[in-house]
Amino acid sequence: MDREMMELEFAAPPPHAASVDLRLWVRLLGCAKIIEKTLRRKFQEQFDTTLPRFDVMATLYRAPEGQSMGSLSRALLVSNGNVTAIVRQLQEQGLLRSRPDPNDSRSSIVSLTPEGNVYFAKLAAAHHGWVQEALRDFPEYQQEQLLGLLSSLKATLLKDLSR
């Protein structure tokens, strides 16, 4: 565990952190950061790419017909500017293509090229292996339990967003 994670994990709780909701939030964030840091490092070391590039490609892989830039940024929960820079880099590598949006002349639709699909398949296989490795000592039955609980939490949070 790196220093930043240890500080998060073992720091004295702030006065209100005794509540389970805040402790849960900090623990969820800490777990996500540990795995994310590993993924970022491995993408850089093994593929000379970034986690945000992988995320863009993963989103487009799930939409073979392509997505508008606005839809892509909403799906990734990032600004249009961030997505534009990443899309431009992936286009320069020949991994994405862009075409005018037939419904909006100011927008474009981006999608993976055949080369992008092949490259993404390699990244996705490696990503899956890294996640398996990160969770290897956490028993599968507990992974299933946690997945169910987090699915319920997500549904609750999404319901709260729509109010």
C-alpha positions in Angstrom: 0.0 0.0 0.0 1.5 3.4 -1.0 1.8 6.3 1.4 -1.2 8.2 0.2 -3.5 5.1 0.6 -2.1 4.4 4.1 -2.7 8.0 5.1 -6.3 7.7 3.9 -6.8 4.4 5.6 -5.2 5.1 9.0 -5.6 8.8 9.5 -7.5 9.9 12.6 -11.2 10.3 11.6 -12.6 13.8 11.5 -15.2 14.5 14.2 -18.2 13.5 12.0 -16.5 10.4 10.5 -17.7 8.1 13.2 -21.0 7.8 11.2 -21.1 4.7 9.0 -22.1 6.6 5.9 -18.9 8.7 5.9 -16.7 5.7 6.8 -18.4 3.7 3.9 -17.7 6.5 1.5 -14.0 6.8 2.5 -13.6 3.0 2.3 -15.2 2.8 -1.2 -13.1 5.6 -2.5 -9.9 4.1 -1.0 -10.6 0.7 -2.6 -11.3 2.3 -6.0 -8.1 4.4 -5.8 -6.0 1.4 -5.0 -7.2 -0.6 -8.0 -7.2 2.5 -10.3 -3.6 3.3 -9.4 -2.6 -0.2 -10.4 -4.5 0.0 -13.7 -3.0 3.4 -14.6 0.5 2.1 -14.0 0.0 -1.2 -15.9 -1.6 0.6 -18.9 1.3 2.9 -19.1 4.0 0.3 -18.6 2.6 -2.4 -20.8 0.7 -0.5 -23.5 2.1 3.0 -23.3 -1.5 4.3 -23.0 -3.8 5.7 -20.3 -6.8 4.7 -18.3 -8.9 7.5 -19.8 -8.1 6.3 -23.4 -9.1 2.8 -22.3 -12.4 4.3 -20.9 -13.2 6.1 -24.1 -12.5 3.0 -26.2 -14.6 0.8 -23.8 -17.5 3.1 -24.1 -17.3 3.2 -27.9 -16.8 -0.6 -28.0 -20.2 -0.9 -26.3 -21.7 1.4 -29.0 -20.5 -0.1 -32.4 -22.7 2.4 -34.3 -20.7 5.2 -32.6 -21.6 8.0 -30.3 -21.8 11.7 -30.5 -19.1 13.6 -28.7 -21.7 15.0 -26.2 -23.1 11.5 -25.6 -19.6 10.1 -25.1 -18.7 12.8 -22.5 -21.9 12.3 -20.6 -21.3 8.5 -20.6 -17.8 9.1 -19.2 -18.9 11.9 -16.8 -16.2 14.2 -18.1 -16.2 17.5 -19.9 -16.4 17.8 -23.7 -12.9 19.3 -23.7 -11.4 16.2 -22.0 -13.1 13.9 -24.4 -12.1 15.9 -27.5 -8.4 15.7 -26.6 -8.5 11.9 -26.0 -10.5 11.3 -29.2 -8.1 13.4 -31.2 -5.1 11.3 -29.9 -6.9 8.0 -30.6 -7.8 9.3 -34.1 -4.1 10.1 -34.8 -3.3 6.5 -33.8 -5.9 5.2 -36.3 -8.0 3.7 -33.5 -11.1 5.9 -33.9 -12.9 7.5 -36.9 -15.2 10.5 -36.9 -18.1 11.2 -39.3 -20.6 14.1 -39.3 -23.7 13.6 -37.2 -26.6 13.3 -39.7 -29.0 14.8 -37.0 -26.7 17.7 -36.0 -24.3 19.3 -38.5 -22.4 20.9 -35.5 -21.6 17.5 -34.1 -19.7 14.4 -35.1 -20.1 10.7 -34.4 -17.0 8.8 -33.3 -16.5 5.0 -33.4 -13.7 2.5 -33.2 -11.9 1.5 -36.4 -11.3 -2.2 -37.1 -7.8 -1.6 -35.8 -9.3 0.1 -32.7 -11.5 -3.0 -32.1 -8.4 -5.3 -32.2 -6.4 -3.0 -30.0 -9.2 -2.6 -27.5 -9.7 -6.4 -27.3 -6.0 -6.6 -26.2 -6.4 -3.8 -23.6 -9.7 -5.3 -22.3 -8.1 -8.8 -21.8 -5.2 -7.3 -19.9 -7.6 -5.0 -17.9 -9.7 -8.1 -16.9 -6.5 -10.0 -15.8 -5.3 -7.0 -13.7 -8.7 -6.7 -12.0 -8.7 -10.5 -11.3 -5.2 -10.2 -9.9 -6.2 -7.3 -7.7 -9.2 -9.2 -6.2 -7.6 -12.7 -6.2 -7.4 -12.9 -2.4 -11.0 -11.6 -1.9 -13.2 -14.8 -2.0 -15.6 -15.0 -4.9 -18.6 -15.5 -2.6 -17.7 -12.2 -0.9 -17.3 -10.5 -4.3 -20.8 -11.7 -5.2 -22.2 -10.3 -1.9 -20.5 -7.0 -2.4 -21.6 -6.8 -6.0 -25.2 -7.2 -4.8 -24.9 -4.6 -2.1 -23.2 -2.1 -4.4 -25.9 -2.7 -7.1 -28.5 -1.8 -4.5 -26.6 1.2 -3.5 -26.3 2.4 -7.1 -30.0 1.9 -7.7 -30.7 4.0 -4.6 -28.3 6.7 -5.6 -29.8 6.9 -9.2 -33.3 7.1 -7.7 -32.2 10.0 -5.5 -30.7 11.7 -8.6 -34.1 11.7 -10.4 -35.9 13.4 -7.6 
